[in-house]
Amino acid sequence: MFDTKKILILGAGLMQKPAILAAKHIGLKSVVVDANKNAVAVPLADEFYPIDLKDREALLELAQKLTKKGELKGVFTAGTDFSASVSFVAEKLGLPAHSFEAALNASDKARMRSCFEKEGVPSPKFKEIDENFLDDANGLSASDIDFPKVVKPCDNMGGRGCRLVRNQEEFHPAVSAAINNSRTHRAIFEDYMEGAEFSIDSVVYNGTLTITGFADRHIFYPPYFIEMGHSLPSSVDSKIKNELIATFALGIKALGLTCGVAKADIKYTRKGPMIGEIAARLSGGYMSGWTFPYSSGMNLTEEAMKIAVGQEPDYLLSNRVSLPWQPHESVKGKAQPFELYEISSTLVSTERAWLSIPGVVKEIYGLSEVKQIYGVRDLLPRVKAGDKVSFPRNNVEKCGNVIAVGINSEQAYKSAEEAVSSITLRLEPHNPETEKFLRGECGSDEKGFPPSAFTFAPNRENSVTVGEGTKIPAGRKTIDFLPETLIPLADSLKDWNHCTLRKTLEKFDELCPDHPDLDGKVFWSAILRAGIQGALYIADNLIN
């Protein structure tokens, strides 16, 4: 325990809240920095300074002032892009952390891929591209590239600017978006990895690697990679899991990470494990600070922070269990870089996101009911009335998240999905973006996106004919007019937010009991395209 010592925490958003609370729990004063003085966790800080996390020299200047006073014990971040800023300051002041060089390797995707390539660690073949590449790209033909590919910024997180490129028509817009989402205007263009995806959190300490969270990632909506949730412990076979961990360990070694934490996004492909990326920080997305502590009983942020201030992570060392070194055929023969351990999960913890079609939020229903659902631990809305929303093209455009815990996966998943399906975002009427979505319009470089809420027909042309020539009389329950085609699917079809067709209609009848006459073709088309939001929008357009 420390009486007068301080820790410098980079970031004051929701993902950094567990770090600020962890500092208090081990007796440290939190000195928090963020460019946004209105960030959600600012009130929790003992001291706050509005400093851009990219400004390493300004961060170092503040840290040096604290050091001269004999106050600074360590530097820390979680869920940000700025682990390199942490290592820059820590290395200059002789504080515990990964080396600055290693943190740069883990922050820049081109450097990262080069490290993996040099050390023979499985990862996609890639090409680094920049603004000059855009002119060259115009001259490429489909025969020059073996699609599909993935393009992503070298230095951004949350899926911003990251997407699947399925053909030549999508190529130039995707490259342009990736470069524009990069702080250094650089991107990588790489082979697409097909396979199940996982998130791994870990602690690297004194030559050991301890897995502190191994989760299934639930990714949807190509050409983008939208994580609609994660679940841990993973349901993957133990042999495959150990092969993934072995490849992760080799990736950590290749980057030079030695003191602190590391997280990975990794896939299991037909060729075996392949690393998407490794970062020198704890994961965002509610895993390190929420779902893993719920499932394991260990405060991961607190244990990682102990290392950052030169203290032994005693809980972690006392509760970890040994793992075998079980590499995949693709990396067999490589030296084992770490002793491997794991913190086991005793409960199932899962996170699920909810989303919206494009428009402006008029009202939100169901939030109070969600808190009463058995197993739900956290309700984390990201939008409010008056906010503009869109169907997500990255992981920061979702509308909120729910976290649930259960004694098994069936119980946890059911609680989380019931919670998400209970939330309804009603949009303002007469909005051009909403209208465009309901018409099913999409760009030539985004064919099939955004998808429809309910998919039951092989194409949209079939879906829009449902209910043709029918009418739902004013004030009548819509469930009583469900078209014959849809009756067998009422309880099996679910939309993006886990809401069945039957529940969608029950919601509408509750929220809009005095609706006017509804044209059947228009109403059922809106339902199938946009779920409860489409139904309410059509009715509200007639009323207002």
C-alpha positions as CSV (number, residue, x, y, z in Angstrom):
1,M,0.0,0.0,0.0
2,F,1.1,3.5,-0.7
3,D,0.3,6.7,1.3
4,T,1.4,9.6,-0.9
5,K,2.3,8.0,-4.2
6,K,0.6,8.7,-7.5
7,I,0.0,6.9,-10.7
8,L,-0.3,8.6,-14.1
9,I,-3.3,7.2,-16.0
10,L,-3.8,7.9,-19.6
11,G,-7.4,8.4,-20.6
12,A,-10.5,9.4,-18.7
13,G,-13.2,7.5,-20.7
14,L,-15.4,4.7,-19.4
15,M,-12.8,2.1,-20.3
16,Q,-10.4,3.8,-17.9
17,K,-12.8,3.9,-15.0
18,P,-11.6,0.5,-13.7
19,A,-8.0,1.8,-13.7
20,I,-8.9,4.9,-11.6
21,L,-10.9,2.7,-9.1
22,A,-8.0,0.2,-9.0
23,A,-5.6,2.9,-8.1
24,K,-7.7,4.0,-5.2
25,H,-8.0,0.4,-4.0
26,I,-4.3,-0.1,-3.7
27,G,-3.8,3.3,-2.1
28,L,-2.5,5.3,-5.1
29,K,-3.6,8.8,-6.0
30,S,-4.8,8.9,-9.6
31,V,-3.4,11.6,-11.9
32,V,-5.5,11.3,-15.0
33,V,-4.9,13.0,-18.4
34,D,-7.2,13.3,-21.4
35,A,-7.7,15.8,-24.2
36,N,-11.4,15.8,-23.3
37,K,-11.9,17.6,-20.1
38,N,-15.6,16.4,-20.1
39,A,-14.7,12.7,-20.3
40,V,-17.0,10.5,-18.2
41,A,-14.3,9.4,-15.6
42,V,-12.8,12.8,-15.0
43,P,-14.8,13.3,-11.7
44,L,-13.3,10.1,-10.3
45,A,-9.7,11.4,-10.7
46,D,-7.7,12.8,-7.8
47,E,-6.0,15.1,-10.2
48,F,-6.9,15.8,-13.8
49,Y,-4.9,17.5,-16.6
50,P,-6.2,18.2,-20.1
51,I,-3.4,16.8,-22.2
52,D,-3.6,15.1,-25.6
53,L,-2.5,11.5,-25.2
54,K,-0.5,11.8,-28.5
55,D,1.6,14.6,-26.9
56,R,4.3,12.4,-25.4
57,E,6.5,15.4,-24.5
58,A,3.7,17.1,-22.5
59,L,3.0,13.8,-20.8
60,L,6.7,13.4,-19.9
61,E,6.9,17.0,-18.6
62,L,4.0,16.3,-16.2
63,A,5.5,13.0,-15.1
64,Q,8.9,14.7,-14.5
65,K,7.2,17.3,-12.3
66,L,5.6,14.5,-10.2
67,T,8.9,12.6,-10.1
68,K,10.8,15.6,-8.8
69,K,8.3,15.8,-5.9
70,G,8.9,12.1,-5.2
71,E,5.3,11.2,-6.0
72,L,5.1,9.3,-9.3
73,K,5.2,5.5,-8.9
74,G,4.0,4.4,-12.4
75,V,2.3,5.1,-15.7
76,F,-0.8,3.1,-16.9
77,T,-3.5,2.9,-19.6
78,A,-6.3,0.5,-20.6
79,G,-8.5,0.5,-23.6
80,T,-6.7,3.3,-25.4
81,D,-4.4,3.4,-28.5
82,F,-1.6,5.0,-26.3
83,S,0.4,2.2,-24.8
84,A,3.4,3.7,-26.6
85,S,2.9,6.9,-24.8
86,V,2.9,5.0,-21.5
87,S,6.2,3.2,-22.4
88,F,7.8,6.5,-23.6
89,V,7.3,8.2,-20.3
90,A,8.1,5.1,-18.2
91,E,11.3,4.4,-20.1
92,K,12.5,8.0,-19.7
93,L,11.9,7.8,-15.9
94,G,13.0,4.2,-15.3
95,L,9.5,3.0,-14.3
96,P,8.3,-0.6,-15.0
97,A,6.8,-1.1,-18.5
98,H,7.4,-2.6,-21.8
99,S,10.2,-0.9,-23.7
100,F,9.2,2.0,-25.9
101,E,10.5,0.1,-29.0
102,A,8.3,-2.9,-28.1
103,A,5.3,-0.7,-27.5
104,L,5.7,0.9,-30.9
105,N,5.8,-2.6,-32.4
106,A,2.5,-3.3,-30.7
107,S,0.9,0.1,-31.7
108,D,1.7,0.2,-35.4
109,K,0.2,-2.6,-37.5
110,A,2.8,-2.4,-40.2
111,R,5.7,-2.7,-37.7
112,M,3.7,-5.4,-36.0
113,R,3.3,-7.5,-39.2
114,S,7.0,-7.0,-40.0
115,C,8.0,-8.4,-36.6
116,F,5.7,-11.4,-37.1
117,E,7.0,-12.0,-40.6
118,K,10.6,-11.8,-39.5
119,E,10.1,-14.3,-36.6
120,G,7.8,-16.7,-38.6
121,V,4.7,-16.0,-36.4
122,P,1.5,-16.8,-38.4
123,S,-0.2,-13.7,-39.5
124,P,-1.6,-12.5,-42.9
125,K,0.6,-11.4,-45.7
126,F,0.4,-7.7,-46.0
127,K,1.4,-4.5,-47.9
128,E,1.9,-1.1,-46.2
129,I,0.2,1.7,-48.1
130,D,0.0,5.4,-47.8
131,E,-1.6,8.4,-49.5
132,N,0.6,8.0,-52.6
133,F,-0.8,4.5,-53.1
134,L,-4.3,5.9,-53.8
135,D,-3.2,7.2,-57.3
136,D,-1.6,3.8,-58.1
137,A,-4.7,2.0,-56.9
138,N,-6.9,3.5,-59.6
139,G,-4.9,1.7,-62.2
140,L,-5.2,-1.8,-60.7
141,S,-7.5,-4.3,-62.2
142,A,-9.2,-7.2,-60.5
143,S,-6.6,-9.6,-61.9
144,D,-3.9,-7.7,-59.9
145,I,-5.4,-8.6,-56.6
146,D,-6.5,-11.9,-55.1
147,F,-9.7,-10.9,-53.3
148,P,-11.0,-10.9,-50.6
149,K,-8.6,-8.7,-48.7
150,V,-8.7,-6.6,-45.5
151,V,-7.7,-3.0,-45.3
152,K,-7.1,-1.2,-41.9
153,P,-5.3,1.9,-40.6
154,C,-1.9,1.3,-39.1
155,D,-2.7,3.2,-35.9
156,N,-6.3,3.2,-34.9
157,M,-8.6,1.0,-32.8
158,G,-12.3,0.2,-32.5
159,G,-12.5,-1.0,-36.2
160,R,-12.4,2.6,-37.5
161,G,-11.5,2.4,-41.2
162,C,-11.2,-1.3,-41.1
163,R,-13.2,-3.4,-43.6
164,L,-13.3,-6.4,-45.9
165,V,-12.6,-5.7,-49.6
166,R,-14.5,-8.2,-51.7
167,N,-13.8,-6.9,-55.2
168,Q,-12.2,-4.3,-57.3
169,E,-15.1,-1.9,-57.0
170,E,-14.7,-1.8,-53.2
171,F,-11.0,-1.4,-53.3
172,H,-10.3,2.3,-53.8
173,P,-13.0,3.6,-51.4
174,A,-11.8,1.1,-48.7
175,V,-8.2,2.1,-49.0
176,S,-9.1,5.8,-48.9
177,A,-11.2,5.3,-45.7
178,A,-8.5,3.4,-44.0
179,I,-5.8,6.0,-44.8
180,N,-8.1,8.8,-43.7
181,N,-8.7,7.1,-40.4
182,S,-5.0,6.9,-39.7
183,R,-3.2,9.5,-37.7
184,T,-0.1,9.0,-39.9
185,H,-2.1,8.5,-43.1
186,R,-0.9,4.9,-43.5
187,A,-2.7,1.6,-43.7
188,I,-2.1,-2.1,-44.3
189,F,-3.7,-4.1,-47.1
190,E,-3.6,-7.8,-46.2
191,D,-5.0,-11.3,-46.8
192,Y,-8.4,-12.1,-45.3
193,M,-8.3,-14.7,-42.5
194,E,-11.4,-16.8,-42.5
195,G,-12.2,-18.6,-39.2
196,A,-13.5,-18.2,-35.6
197,E,-12.2,-15.2,-33.8
198,F,-11.0,-14.9,-30.2
199,S,-9.8,-12.2,-27.8
200,I,-7.0,-12.9,-25.3
201,D,-5.9,-10.8,-22.4
202,S,-2.6,-11.6,-20.6
203,V,0.0,-10.5,-18.1
204,V,3.7,-10.7,-19.0
205,Y,5.8,-10.8,-15.9
206,N,9.3,-12.1,-15.0
207,G,9.5,-14.5,-18.0
208,T,6.0,-15.8,-17.5
209,L,2.8,-15.3,-19.5
210,T,-0.5,-15.6,-17.7
211,I,-3.7,-15.8,-19.7
212,T,-6.2,-13.5,-18.0
213,G,-9.2,-13.9,-20.3
214,F,-9.9,-16.0,-23.4
215,A,-13.2,-15.1,-25.1
216,D,-15.2,-15.9,-28.1
217,R,-15.8,-12.8,-30.3
218,H,-19.1,-12.5,-32.1
219,I,-18.4,-10.6,-35.3
220,F,-21.1,-9.6,-37.9
221,Y,-22.1,-7.4,-40.9
222,P,-19.6,-7.6,-43.7
223,P,-17.9,-5.8,-45.3
224,Y,-17.3,-4.4,-41.8
225,F,-16.2,-6.3,-38.7
226,I,-18.8,-5.3,-36.0
227,E,-18.3,-7.0,-32.6
228,M,-21.8,-7.6,-31.3
229,G,-20.4,-9.1,-28.1
230,H,-18.0,-11.5,-26.5
231,S,-18.3,-14.4,-24.2
232,L,-16.0,-16.1,-21.7
233,P,-14.8,-18.6,-21.0
234,S,-14.6,-19.6,-24.6
235,S,-16.4,-22.6,-25.9
236,V,-13.5,-23.6,-28.1
237,D,-11.9,-27.1,-27.9
238,S,-9.0,-27.1,-25.4
239,K,-6.5,-28.3,-28.0
240,I,-7.3,-25.4,-30.3
241,K,-7.2,-23.0,-27.4
242,N,-3.7,-24.1,-26.4
243,E,-2.5,-23.8,-30.0
244,L,-3.9,-20.2,-30.1
245,I,-2.2,-19.4,-26.8
246,A,1.1,-20.8,-28.0
247,T,1.0,-18.6,-31.2
248,F,0.0,-15.6,-29.1
249,A,3.1,-16.2,-26.9
250,L,5.4,-16.3,-29.9
251,G,3.8,-13.1,-31.2
252,I,4.5,-11.4,-27.8
253,K,8.1,-12.5,-28.0
254,A,8.4,-11.3,-31.6
255,L,7.2,-7.8,-30.6
256,G,9.6,-7.7,-27.6
257,L,6.9,-7.3,-24.9
258,T,8.4,-8.2,-21.5
259,C,6.8,-6.3,-18.6
260,G,3.1,-5.5,-18.3
261,V,0.1,-6.7,-20.3
262,A,-0.7,-7.8,-23.8
263,K,-4.0,-8.5,-25.6
264,A,-4.7,-10.2,-28.9
265,D,-7.3,-10.6,-31.5
266,I,-6.6,-13.9,-33.1
267,K,-8.3,-16.4,-35.4
268,Y,-8.3,-20.1,-36.0
269,T,-8.2,-20.6,-39.7
270,R,-7.9,-23.7,-41.9
271,K,-4.1,-23.2,-41.7
272,G,-4.3,-23.0,-37.9
273,P,-3.9,-19.9,-35.6
274,M,-3.2,-16.5,-37.2
275,I,-2.8,-13.3,-35.3
276,G,-4.9,-10.3,-36.2
277,E,-3.1,-8.0,-33.8
278,I,-1.4,-7.8,-30.4
279,A,-1.6,-4.6,-28.3
280,A,0.5,-3.7,-25.3
281,R,-2.5,-2.8,-23.1
282,L,-5.5,-4.3,-21.5
283,S,-8.5,-4.9,-23.9
284,G,-11.3,-2.4,-24.3
285,G,-14.8,-3.7,-25.1
286,Y,-15.6,-4.3,-21.5
287,M,-13.5,-7.5,-21.3
288,S,-10.6,-6.7,-19.0
289,G,-12.5,-4.3,-16.7
290,W,-15.9,-6.1,-16.6
291,T,-16.5,-9.6,-18.0
292,F,-13.3,-11.2,-17.0
293,P,-13.4,-10.0,-13.3
294,Y,-17.0,-11.2,-13.2
295,S,-16.1,-14.7,-14.5
296,S,-12.9,-15.2,-12.6
297,G,-13.1,-13.2,-9.4
298,M,-9.8,-11.5,-10.2
299,N,-9.5,-7.7,-10.6
300,L,-7.2,-7.8,-13.7
301,T,-6.7,-4.1,-13.8
302,E,-5.5,-4.0,-10.3
303,E,-3.0,-6.8,-10.8
304,A,-1.7,-5.2,-14.0
305,M,-1.4,-1.8,-12.1
306,K,0.7,-3.5,-9.4
307,I,3.3,-4.4,-12.0
308,A,3.2,-0.8,-13.4
309,V,4.2,0.5,-9.9
310,G,6.8,-2.1,-9.1
311,Q,4.7,-4.2,-6.8
312,E,4.2,-8.0,-7.1
313,P,0.9,-9.1,-8.6
314,D,0.3,-11.4,-5.6
315,Y,-3.3,-12.4,-6.4
316,L,-2.4,-13.4,-9.9
317,L,0.7,-15.4,-8.8
318,S,-1.3,-17.2,-6.1
319,N,-4.2,-18.2,-8.3
320,R,-2.9,-19.1,-11.7
321,V,-2.6,-22.6,-13.0
322,S,0.0,-24.0,-15.4
323,L,-0.7,-24.5,-19.1
324,P,1.0,-26.9,-21.5
325,W,3.1,-25.7,-24.4
326,Q,1.0,-27.1,-27.2
327,P,1.9,-25.3,-30.5
328,H,0.2,-25.9,-33.8
329,E,2.1,-27.6,-36.6
330,S,2.8,-24.3,-38.3
331,V,5.0,-23.1,-35.4
332,K,6.3,-26.4,-33.9
333,G,10.0,-26.4,-33.3
334,K,10.1,-22.8,-32.2
335,A,11.5,-22.3,-28.7
336,Q,8.9,-21.8,-25.9
337,P,9.3,-18.1,-25.0
338,F,7.5,-18.1,-21.6
339,E,6.2,-20.3,-18.8
340,L,2.5,-20.4,-19.5
341,Y,-0.2,-20.0,-16.9
342,E,-3.9,-19.1,-16.8
343,I,-6.4,-17.6,-14.4
344,S,-9.5,-19.8,-14.7
345,S,-13.1,-18.6,-15.0
346,T,-15.7,-20.2,-12.7
347,L,-18.7,-18.3,-14.1
348,V,-19.8,-17.4,-17.6
349,S,-19.8,-13.7,-18.4
350,T,-21.0,-12.3,-21.6
351,E,-21.4,-8.9,-23.3
352,R,-23.9,-8.0,-26.0
353,A,-24.3,-4.8,-27.9
354,W,-27.4,-3.2,-29.4
355,L,-27.7,-1.1,-32.4
356,S,-29.9,1.2,-34.4
357,I,-30.9,2.0,-38.0
358,P,-29.9,5.5,-39.2
359,G,-31.8,8.5,-37.8
360,V,-32.2,10.7,-34.7
361,V,-33.3,9.2,-31.4
362,K,-36.6,10.5,-30.2
363,E,-37.1,8.3,-27.2
364,I,-35.6,5.2,-25.6
365,Y,-37.8,2.5,-23.9
366,G,-36.9,-0.5,-21.7
367,L,-33.8,0.6,-19.8
368,S,-35.4,0.4,-16.4
369,E,-36.8,-3.1,-17.2
370,V,-33.4,-4.4,-18.2
371,K,-32.0,-3.7,-14.8
372,Q,-34.5,-6.2,-13.3
373,I,-33.6,-9.1,-15.6
374,Y,-31.9,-11.9,-13.7
375,G,-28.2,-12.2,-14.4
376,V,-27.7,-8.7,-15.8
377,R,-24.8,-6.9,-14.1
378,D,-24.3,-3.8,-16.2
379,L,-26.4,-1.7,-18.5
380,L,-24.2,0.7,-20.5
381,P,-26.1,2.9,-22.9
382,R,-24.1,5.1,-25.3
383,V,-26.8,7.2,-26.8
384,K,-29.7,9.4,-25.6
385,A,-32.7,11.3,-27.0
386,G,-31.6,13.8,-29.6
387,D,-28.5,11.9,-30.6
388,K,-27.9,11.0,-34.3
389,V,-27.4,7.3,-34.8
390,S,-26.4,5.1,-37.7
391,F,-26.0,1.4,-38.5
392,P,-22.4,0.8,-37.2
393,R,-19.5,0.6,-39.6
394,N,-17.1,0.4,-36.6
395,N,-17.2,-0.6,-32.9
396,V,-17.7,2.9,-31.5
397,E,-21.0,3.5,-33.4
398,K,-23.0,0.9,-31.4
399,C,-25.8,2.2,-29.2
400,G,-24.9,0.4,-26.0
401,N,-23.9,-2.8,-24.2
402,V,-25.3,-5.2,-21.6
403,I,-23.2,-7.5,-19.5
404,A,-24.7,-10.6,-17.9
405,V,-23.3,-13.4,-15.7
406,G,-24.5,-17.0,-15.2
407,I,-23.5,-20.4,-14.0
408,N,-23.4,-21.6,-17.5
409,S,-23.4,-20.2,-21.1
410,E,-27.1,-20.9,-21.6
411,Q,-28.1,-18.8,-18.6
412,A,-25.7,-16.0,-19.3
413,Y,-26.5,-15.7,-23.0
414,K,-30.2,-15.8,-22.4
415,S,-30.0,-13.0,-19.8
416,A,-27.9,-10.7,-22.0
417,E,-30.0,-11.3,-25.1
418,E,-33.3,-10.8,-23.3
419,A,-31.9,-7.5,-22.0
420,V,-30.9,-6.3,-25.4
421,S,-34.2,-7.3,-26.9
422,S,-36.1,-5.3,-24.3
423,I,-34.5,-2.0,-25.4
424,T,-36.3,0.1,-28.1
425,L,-34.9,3.2,-29.8
426,R,-37.8,5.2,-31.3
427,L,-36.6,7.6,-34.0
428,E,-37.8,11.0,-35.1
429,P,-40.1,10.9,-38.1
430,H,-39.4,12.3,-41.6
431,N,-35.7,11.7,-41.6
432,P,-33.9,11.3,-45.0
433,E,-31.3,8.9,-43.7
434,T,-34.0,6.7,-42.1
435,E,-36.0,6.7,-45.4
436,K,-32.9,5.7,-47.4
437,F,-32.3,2.8,-45.1
438,L,-35.9,1.6,-45.3
439,R,-35.6,1.7,-49.1
440,G,-32.7,-0.7,-48.8
441,E,-30.3,1.7,-50.6
442,C,-26.6,0.9,-50.4
443,G,-23.4,2.2,-52.0
444,S,-21.7,0.3,-54.9
445,D,-18.8,-0.4,-52.5
446,E,-21.1,-1.7,-49.7
447,K,-23.4,-4.2,-51.4
448,G,-25.6,-6.0,-48.9
449,F,-24.9,-3.4,-46.2
450,P,-26.6,-2.5,-44.0
451,P,-28.5,-5.9,-43.8
452,S,-32.2,-6.2,-43.1
453,A,-33.3,-6.8,-39.5
454,F,-35.2,-10.0,-40.4
455,T,-34.0,-12.3,-43.2
456,F,-36.4,-14.9,-44.3
457,A,-36.4,-14.6,-48.1
458,P,-33.5,-15.1,-50.5
459,N,-33.7,-11.5,-51.6
460,R,-35.3,-8.1,-50.7
461,E,-37.6,-8.3,-53.8
462,N,-39.4,-11.2,-52.2
463,S,-39.5,-9.5,-48.8
464,V,-41.2,-6.3,-49.9
465,T,-44.2,-8.1,-51.4
466,V,-45.3,-9.5,-48.0
467,G,-48.7,-8.1,-47.1
468,E,-49.3,-6.6,-50.5
469,G,-53.0,-5.6,-51.0
470,T,-53.7,-5.8,-47.2
471,K,-54.5,-3.2,-44.6
472,I,-54.2,-3.1,-40.8
473,P,-57.2,-1.1,-39.4
474,A,-56.6,1.8,-37.1
475,G,-56.1,0.9,-33.4
476,R,-56.1,-2.9,-34.1
477,K,-53.4,-5.2,-32.8
478,T,-50.9,-5.8,-35.5
479,I,-50.1,-9.3,-34.2
480,D,-53.6,-10.3,-35.4
481,F,-52.8,-9.4,-39.0
482,L,-49.5,-11.3,-39.3
483,P,-49.2,-12.5,-42.9
484,E,-49.6,-16.2,-43.4
485,T,-46.1,-16.4,-44.8
486,L,-44.6,-15.1,-41.5
487,I,-46.8,-17.0,-39.0
488,P,-44.4,-20.1,-38.9
489,L,-41.5,-17.7,-38.4
490,A,-42.9,-15.5,-35.6
491,D,-40.9,-17.1,-32.8
492,S,-37.8,-18.2,-34.7
493,L,-36.8,-15.1,-36.7
494,K,-34.7,-12.7,-34.6
495,D,-33.4,-9.2,-35.5
496,W,-30.0,-7.7,-34.8
497,N,-31.1,-7.0,-31.2
498,H,-32.3,-10.6,-30.5
499,C,-35.9,-9.6,-30.8
500,T,-38.3,-12.1,-32.3
501,L,-40.9,-11.1,-34.9
502,R,-43.6,-11.8,-32.3
503,K,-42.0,-9.7,-29.7
504,T,-41.5,-6.9,-32.2
505,L,-45.3,-6.8,-32.9
506,E,-46.1,-7.0,-29.2
507,K,-43.8,-4.0,-28.6
508,F,-45.5,-2.0,-31.4
509,D,-49.0,-2.8,-30.1
510,E,-47.9,-1.6,-26.6
511,L,-46.0,1.6,-27.8
512,C,-48.4,2.6,-30.5
513,P,-51.9,1.4,-29.6
514,D,-53.7,4.2,-31.4
515,H,-52.0,3.9,-34.7
516,P,-53.8,5.0,-37.9
517,D,-54.7,2.7,-40.8
518,L,-51.5,0.9,-42.0
519,D,-50.8,-0.2,-45.5
520,G,-49.9,-3.9,-45.2
521,K,-47.2,-3.9,-47.8
522,V,-45.5,-0.8,-46.4
523,F,-45.8,-1.9,-42.8
524,W,-44.5,-5.4,-43.2
525,S,-41.7,-4.3,-45.5
526,A,-40.6,-1.8,-42.8
527,I,-40.8,-4.5,-40.1
528,L,-38.6,-6.9,-42.1
529,R,-36.1,-4.3,-43.1
530,A,-35.8,-2.4,-39.7
531,G,-37.6,-4.3,-37.0
532,I,-39.5,-2.4,-34.3
533,Q,-37.8,0.9,-35.4
534,G,-39.2,0.5,-38.9
535,A,-42.7,-0.2,-37.6
536,L,-42.8,2.8,-35.3
537,Y,-41.2,5.1,-37.9
538,I,-43.9,4.3,-40.5
539,A,-46.7,4.9,-37.9
540,D,-45.1,8.1,-36.6
541,N,-44.8,9.4,-40.1
542,L,-48.5,9.1,-40.6
543,I,-49.4,10.6,-37.2
544,N,-47.0,13.6,-37.3
